[in-house]
Amino acid sequence: MKLFLDTNIFLDLLLQRERAEQAEMLLNMIEIGLHDGIVLDITLVNIDYVAKRQGVDAKAFLALIIKHCKVLGMNNALSLEALEIESSDFEDALQFVAAKSEGCEVIISNDKRFYSQDIPVVASSDFKGEQCKM
């Protein structure tokens, strides 16, 4: 199953926030090949930015993400499509159109207001291993 991962999933693990354990289990499923992890290139930039503000060196963590997840880049057409979406969060709109263009079946995000028209958005705590049979 193709899973699009929002930035907050990685930050939960890196910064050992409340949902770190769920994020780790999810990323382990990707690492062993149960699912395909998909991220947008700006996710890497955002992780690095937030980590530095917290005094955390994220270089090795970013390398793991790049090794195990497919990193998508934006283009003009997708960026314009995201601008046409009526959402107050442009980053979410960018991630949604990227996930849709890649054929992702689920967006994993702990943002309760994550924008998505027709791809299910599931919190990391609600995504279970048996969903790999969907």
C-alpha positions as CSV (number, residue, x, y, z in Angstrom):
1,M,0.0,0.0,0.0
2,K,1.3,3.5,-0.9
3,L,1.3,5.7,2.2
4,F,1.8,9.4,2.0
5,L,3.4,10.6,5.2
6,D,2.9,14.1,6.6
7,T,5.8,15.9,8.2
8,N,4.4,15.6,11.7
9,I,4.8,11.8,11.7
10,F,8.6,12.1,11.3
11,L,8.8,14.9,13.8
12,D,6.9,12.8,16.4
13,L,9.7,10.2,16.2
14,L,12.7,12.5,15.8
15,L,11.6,14.7,18.7
16,Q,10.2,11.8,20.8
17,R,6.8,13.4,21.1
18,E,3.6,11.8,22.4
19,R,3.0,9.6,19.3
20,A,6.7,8.6,18.7
21,E,6.0,4.9,19.3
22,Q,3.2,4.8,16.7
23,A,5.4,6.7,14.2
24,E,8.2,4.2,14.8
25,M,6.0,1.2,14.2
26,L,4.7,2.8,11.0
27,L,8.1,3.6,9.7
28,N,9.3,0.0,10.6
29,M,6.5,-1.3,8.4
30,I,7.9,0.8,5.5
31,E,11.4,-0.2,6.2
32,I,10.6,-4.0,6.0
33,G,8.6,-3.5,2.8
34,L,5.0,-3.9,4.1
35,H,4.1,-0.5,2.7
36,D,5.6,2.1,0.4
37,G,6.4,5.4,2.1
38,I,5.9,8.6,0.0
39,V,7.0,12.1,1.1
40,L,7.1,15.5,-0.5
41,D,10.6,17.1,-0.8
42,I,9.5,20.0,1.4
43,T,9.0,17.5,4.2
44,L,12.7,17.0,4.4
45,V,13.3,20.8,4.6
46,N,10.6,21.2,7.3
47,I,12.1,18.4,9.4
48,D,15.5,19.9,9.2
49,Y,14.2,23.4,10.1
50,V,12.2,22.2,13.1
51,A,15.0,19.9,14.3
52,K,17.5,22.7,14.2
53,R,15.2,25.0,16.2
54,Q,15.0,22.2,18.8
55,G,18.8,21.8,18.8
56,V,18.6,18.4,17.1
57,D,20.9,17.2,14.3
58,A,18.6,15.5,11.8
59,K,21.1,14.6,9.1
60,A,21.2,10.8,9.9
61,F,17.4,10.8,10.3
62,L,16.9,12.5,7.0
63,A,19.2,10.0,5.3
64,L,17.0,7.1,6.7
65,I,13.9,8.8,5.3
66,I,15.5,9.2,1.9
67,K,16.7,5.6,1.9
68,H,13.3,4.1,2.7
69,C,10.8,6.5,1.3
70,K,10.2,7.8,-2.2
71,V,10.7,11.6,-2.2
72,L,8.5,13.5,-4.6
73,G,9.2,16.9,-6.0
74,M,6.7,19.5,-7.0
75,N,6.3,20.9,-10.4
76,N,4.4,23.9,-11.9
77,A,1.2,22.0,-12.8
78,L,0.9,20.4,-9.3
79,S,1.7,23.7,-7.6
80,L,-1.0,25.4,-9.6
81,E,-3.5,22.6,-8.8
82,A,-2.7,23.1,-5.1
83,L,-3.3,26.8,-5.4
84,E,-6.8,26.1,-6.8
85,I,-7.8,24.1,-3.7
86,E,-9.8,26.0,-1.2
87,S,-7.7,25.2,1.8
88,S,-6.2,27.5,4.4
89,D,-3.1,25.4,4.5
90,F,-1.1,25.5,1.2
91,E,1.4,23.0,2.5
92,D,-1.4,20.4,3.0
93,A,-2.8,21.2,-0.4
94,L,0.6,20.6,-2.0
95,Q,1.0,17.3,-0.1
96,F,-2.5,16.2,-1.1
97,V,-2.0,16.8,-4.9
98,A,1.4,15.1,-4.7
99,A,-0.2,12.1,-2.9
100,K,-3.0,11.9,-5.4
101,S,-0.6,12.2,-8.4
102,E,1.5,9.3,-7.0
103,G,-1.6,7.1,-6.4
104,C,-1.3,7.0,-2.6
105,E,-4.1,5.1,-0.9
106,V,-3.8,6.7,2.5
107,I,-2.4,9.9,4.0
108,I,-0.9,9.4,7.4
109,S,-1.1,12.6,9.4
110,N,-1.7,13.6,13.0
111,D,-3.1,16.9,11.8
112,K,-6.9,16.7,12.5
113,R,-7.5,19.4,9.8
114,F,-5.3,17.9,7.1
115,Y,-6.9,18.7,3.7
116,S,-7.9,15.8,1.6
117,Q,-10.7,15.5,-0.9
118,D,-10.8,11.8,-1.6
119,I,-7.8,10.1,0.0
120,P,-8.5,8.8,3.6
121,V,-6.4,10.6,6.2
122,V,-5.5,8.4,9.1
123,A,-3.7,9.3,12.4
124,S,-0.6,7.3,13.1
125,S,-2.2,5.9,16.2
126,D,-5.1,4.6,14.1
127,F,-3.1,2.9,11.4
128,K,-2.5,-0.7,12.2
129,G,-0.4,-3.4,10.5
130,E,-3.4,-5.4,9.4
131,Q,-4.4,-2.5,7.1
132,C,-1.6,-3.7,4.8
133,K,-4.3,-6.2,3.5
134,M,-6.7,-3.5,2.3
